[in-house]
Amino acid sequence: MTISGHKSMTDWERVKREYDSDAPIPYDAEDGPYDPNDEAATEAYFKNATVWSGWPNPVMIQKEGVPVTPEEAASEGLPPHAKAS
């Protein structure tokens, strides 16, 4: 996203080139909990993850792989980041 009147600093030609190349994402075991190039590992990680959606007031939609109701999500007690005006 760019600010009105400012030039984007993203090299879109490079982004398109890398996307089209279908090259694997560079990954080292110290980078994170799963290899993003391994579909099974990625699926397993997100299947058991706690997932939050929305900004600036996130709502939990899945906890440890189990979908949660809005009531359960509200009980997690995160304070809102912004107030509606």
Backbone as CSV, one residue per row, in Angstrom:
resi,resn,N_x,N_y,N_z,CA_x,CA_y,CA_z,C_x,C_y,C_z
1,MET,0.842,-1.173,0.000,0.000,0.000,0.000,0.884,1.232,0.000
2,THR,0.544,2.175,-0.831,1.324,3.407,-0.885,0.514,4.560,-0.328
3,ILE,1.223,5.543,0.142,0.586,6.761,0.624,0.353,7.644,-0.592
4,SER,-0.797,8.262,-0.643,-1.145,9.129,-1.775,-0.032,10.141,-2.026
5,GLY,0.406,10.219,-3.264,1.447,11.166,-3.631,2.863,10.637,-3.476
6,HIS,3.021,9.413,-2.965,4.346,8.823,-2.786,4.529,7.662,-3.757
7,LYS,5.736,7.518,-4.267,6.052,6.435,-5.190,6.245,5.132,-4.411
8,SER,5.709,4.039,-4.945,5.885,2.731,-4.315,7.358,2.359,-4.343
9,MET,7.859,1.799,-3.242,9.252,1.388,-3.182,9.401,-0.095,-3.500
10,THR,8.297,-0.743,-3.853,8.332,-2.162,-4.173,8.787,-2.371,-5.612
11,ASP,9.709,-3.278,-5.810,10.179,-3.626,-7.144,9.226,-4.695,-7.690
12,TRP,8.125,-4.259,-8.310,7.095,-5.196,-8.762,7.590,-6.136,-9.844
13,GLU,8.541,-5.698,-10.648,9.096,-6.603,-11.667,9.806,-7.784,-10.991
14,ARG,10.557,-7.517,-9.916,11.226,-8.588,-9.174,10.199,-9.508,-8.513
15,VAL,9.158,-8.918,-7.936,8.115,-9.717,-7.291,7.480,-10.669,-8.309
16,LYS,7.126,-10.155,-9.476,6.513,-10.992,-10.523,7.478,-12.073,-11.002
17,ARG,8.761,-11.698,-11.164,9.774,-12.656,-11.603,9.916,-13.803,-10.602
18,GLU,9.997,-13.464,-9.314,10.155,-14.501,-8.292,8.901,-15.371,-8.182
19,TYR,7.745,-14.763,-8.321,6.501,-15.533,-8.273,6.431,-16.516,-9.443
20,ASP,6.754,-16.034,-10.622,6.685,-16.875,-11.821,7.757,-17.960,-11.839
21,SER,8.869,-17.762,-11.121,9.959,-18.735,-11.155,9.603,-20.016,-10.415
22,ASP,8.627,-19.963,-9.511,8.213,-21.124,-8.727,9.382,-21.708,-7.929
23,ALA,10.323,-20.844,-7.556,11.477,-21.280,-6.758,11.033,-21.518,-5.317
24,PRO,11.652,-22.463,-4.622,11.276,-22.702,-3.228,11.622,-21.502,-2.338
25,ILE,10.865,-21.347,-1.286,11.118,-20.283,-0.324,12.352,-20.670,0.484
26,PRO,13.355,-19.783,0.593,14.531,-20.120,1.389,14.112,-20.422,2.831
27,TYR,14.576,-21.537,3.374,14.188,-21.947,4.725,15.333,-22.659,5.416
28,ASP,15.533,-22.306,6.693,16.497,-22.974,7.554,15.737,-23.367,8.816
29,ALA,16.106,-24.451,9.454,15.378,-24.953,10.622,15.216,-23.891,11.709
30,GLU,16.131,-22.949,11.795,16.033,-21.892,12.801,15.045,-20.795,12.410
31,ASP,14.536,-20.843,11.169,13.632,-19.798,10.682,12.239,-19.863,11.287
32,GLY,11.778,-21.041,11.650,10.417,-21.124,12.166,9.988,-22.553,12.442
33,PRO,8.717,-22.709,12.820,8.231,-24.010,13.276,7.954,-25.034,12.170
34,TYR,7.914,-24.606,10.903,7.640,-25.539,9.807,8.294,-25.042,8.526
35,ASP,8.533,-25.962,7.603,9.111,-25.616,6.305,7.977,-25.186,5.382
36,PRO,7.943,-23.918,4.937,6.847,-23.452,4.089,6.806,-24.133,2.717
37,ASN,7.864,-24.831,2.344,7.888,-25.549,1.067,7.295,-26.949,1.188
38,ASP,7.058,-27.412,2.405,6.512,-28.745,2.657,5.015,-28.600,2.940
39,GLU,4.182,-28.975,1.961,2.738,-28.779,2.104,2.170,-29.508,3.315
40,ALA,2.635,-30.722,3.581,2.124,-31.493,4.719,2.487,-30.812,6.039
41,ALA,3.711,-30.313,6.146,4.139,-29.632,7.368,3.355,-28.339,7.573
42,THR,3.122,-27.601,6.508,2.362,-26.362,6.583,0.930,-26.646,7.015
43,GLU,0.308,-27.632,6.394,-1.068,-28.009,6.730,-1.173,-28.453,8.195
44,ALA,-0.243,-29.269,8.647,-0.265,-29.760,10.028,-0.099,-28.605,11.018
45,TYR,0.787,-27.666,10.709,1.011,-26.534,11.608,-0.262,-25.701,11.756
46,PHE,-0.877,-25.320,10.636,-2.050,-24.462,10.708,-3.296,-25.199,11.183
47,LYS,-3.333,-26.501,10.994,-4.469,-27.283,11.488,-4.523,-27.243,13.013
48,ASN,-3.371,-27.157,13.674,-3.305,-27.151,15.134,-3.026,-25.776,15.719
49,ALA,-3.068,-24.753,14.901,-2.717,-23.405,15.352,-3.886,-22.692,16.009
50,THR,-3.562,-21.659,16.773,-4.563,-20.719,17.245,-4.563,-19.589,16.234
51,VAL,-5.723,-19.317,15.638,-5.818,-18.357,14.545,-6.656,-17.159,14.979
52,TRP,-6.112,-15.970,14.736,-6.811,-14.724,15.009,-7.090,-14.044,13.680
53,SER,-8.232,-13.387,13.554,-8.587,-12.704,12.328,-9.067,-11.299,12.660
54,GLY,-8.731,-10.353,11.805,-9.216,-8.992,11.967,-8.192,-8.060,12.574
55,TRP,-8.326,-6.797,12.245,-7.487,-5.756,12.802,-8.277,-4.467,12.762
56,PRO,-8.255,-3.630,13.727,-7.351,-3.593,14.871,-7.858,-4.391,16.067
57,ASN,-9.044,-4.968,15.974,-9.592,-5.751,17.082,-9.685,-7.211,16.661
58,PRO,-8.630,-7.974,16.884,-8.623,-9.353,16.412,-9.641,-10.225,17.139
59,VAL,-10.142,-11.215,16.411,-11.092,-12.167,16.964,-10.521,-13.562,16.744
60,MET,-10.513,-14.361,17.811,-10.020,-15.732,17.682,-11.065,-16.549,16.922
61,ILE,-10.624,-17.254,15.871,-11.551,-18.094,15.126,-11.208,-19.576,15.262
62,GLN,-10.020,-19.877,15.761,-9.605,-21.264,15.950,-8.584,-21.301,17.083
63,LYS,-8.753,-22.242,18.030,-7.797,-22.378,19.117,-7.299,-23.813,19.143
64,GLU,-5.995,-23.963,18.966,-5.344,-25.272,18.964,-6.050,-26.247,18.031
65,GLY,-6.424,-25.745,16.856,-7.016,-26.592,15.826,-8.516,-26.770,15.919
66,VAL,-9.160,-26.190,16.924,-10.597,-26.349,17.098,-11.288,-25.012,16.865
67,PRO,-12.275,-24.954,15.934,-12.998,-23.698,15.736,-13.682,-23.258,17.032
68,VAL,-13.721,-21.951,17.269,-14.347,-21.422,18.475,-15.549,-20.557,18.111
69,THR,-16.518,-20.507,19.017,-17.686,-19.654,18.820,-17.318,-18.230,19.205
70,PRO,-18.105,-17.243,18.770,-17.817,-15.860,19.178,-17.807,-15.685,20.694
71,GLU,-18.668,-16.441,21.404,-18.709,-16.338,22.863,-17.403,-16.846,23.479
72,GLU,-16.901,-17.960,22.966,-15.632,-18.510,23.463,-14.479,-17.558,23.165
73,ALA,-14.515,-16.961,21.978,-13.457,-16.032,21.595,-13.465,-14.812,22.510
74,ALA,-14.661,-14.316,22.847,-14.768,-13.143,23.710,-14.240,-13.443,25.104
75,SER,-14.352,-14.684,25.538,-13.896,-15.032,26.883,-12.371,-15.045,27.000
76,GLU,-11.674,-15.005,25.877,-10.210,-14.952,25.916,-9.732,-13.626,26.490
77,GLY,-10.583,-12.606,26.438,-10.325,-11.362,27.143,-9.270,-10.446,26.578
78,LEU,-9.031,-10.449,25.285,-8.093,-9.478,24.719,-8.735,-8.096,24.713
79,PRO,-8.040,-7.082,25.199,-8.619,-5.751,25.150,-8.619,-5.238,23.708
80,PRO,-9.628,-4.467,23.319,-9.644,-3.918,21.961,-8.507,-2.932,21.754
81,HIS,-8.011,-2.865,20.527,-6.927,-1.940,20.197,-7.452,-0.572,19.786
82,ALA,-8.698,-0.521,19.365,-9.272,0.744,18.911,-10.734,0.797,19.329
83,LYS,-11.208,1.994,19.523,-12.607,2.180,19.883,-13.368,2.674,18.662
84,ALA,-14.573,2.157,18.491,-15.427,2.663,17.412,-15.910,4.050,17.815
85,SER,-15.989,4.929,16.837,-16.458,6.280,17.172,-17.669,6.646,16.379
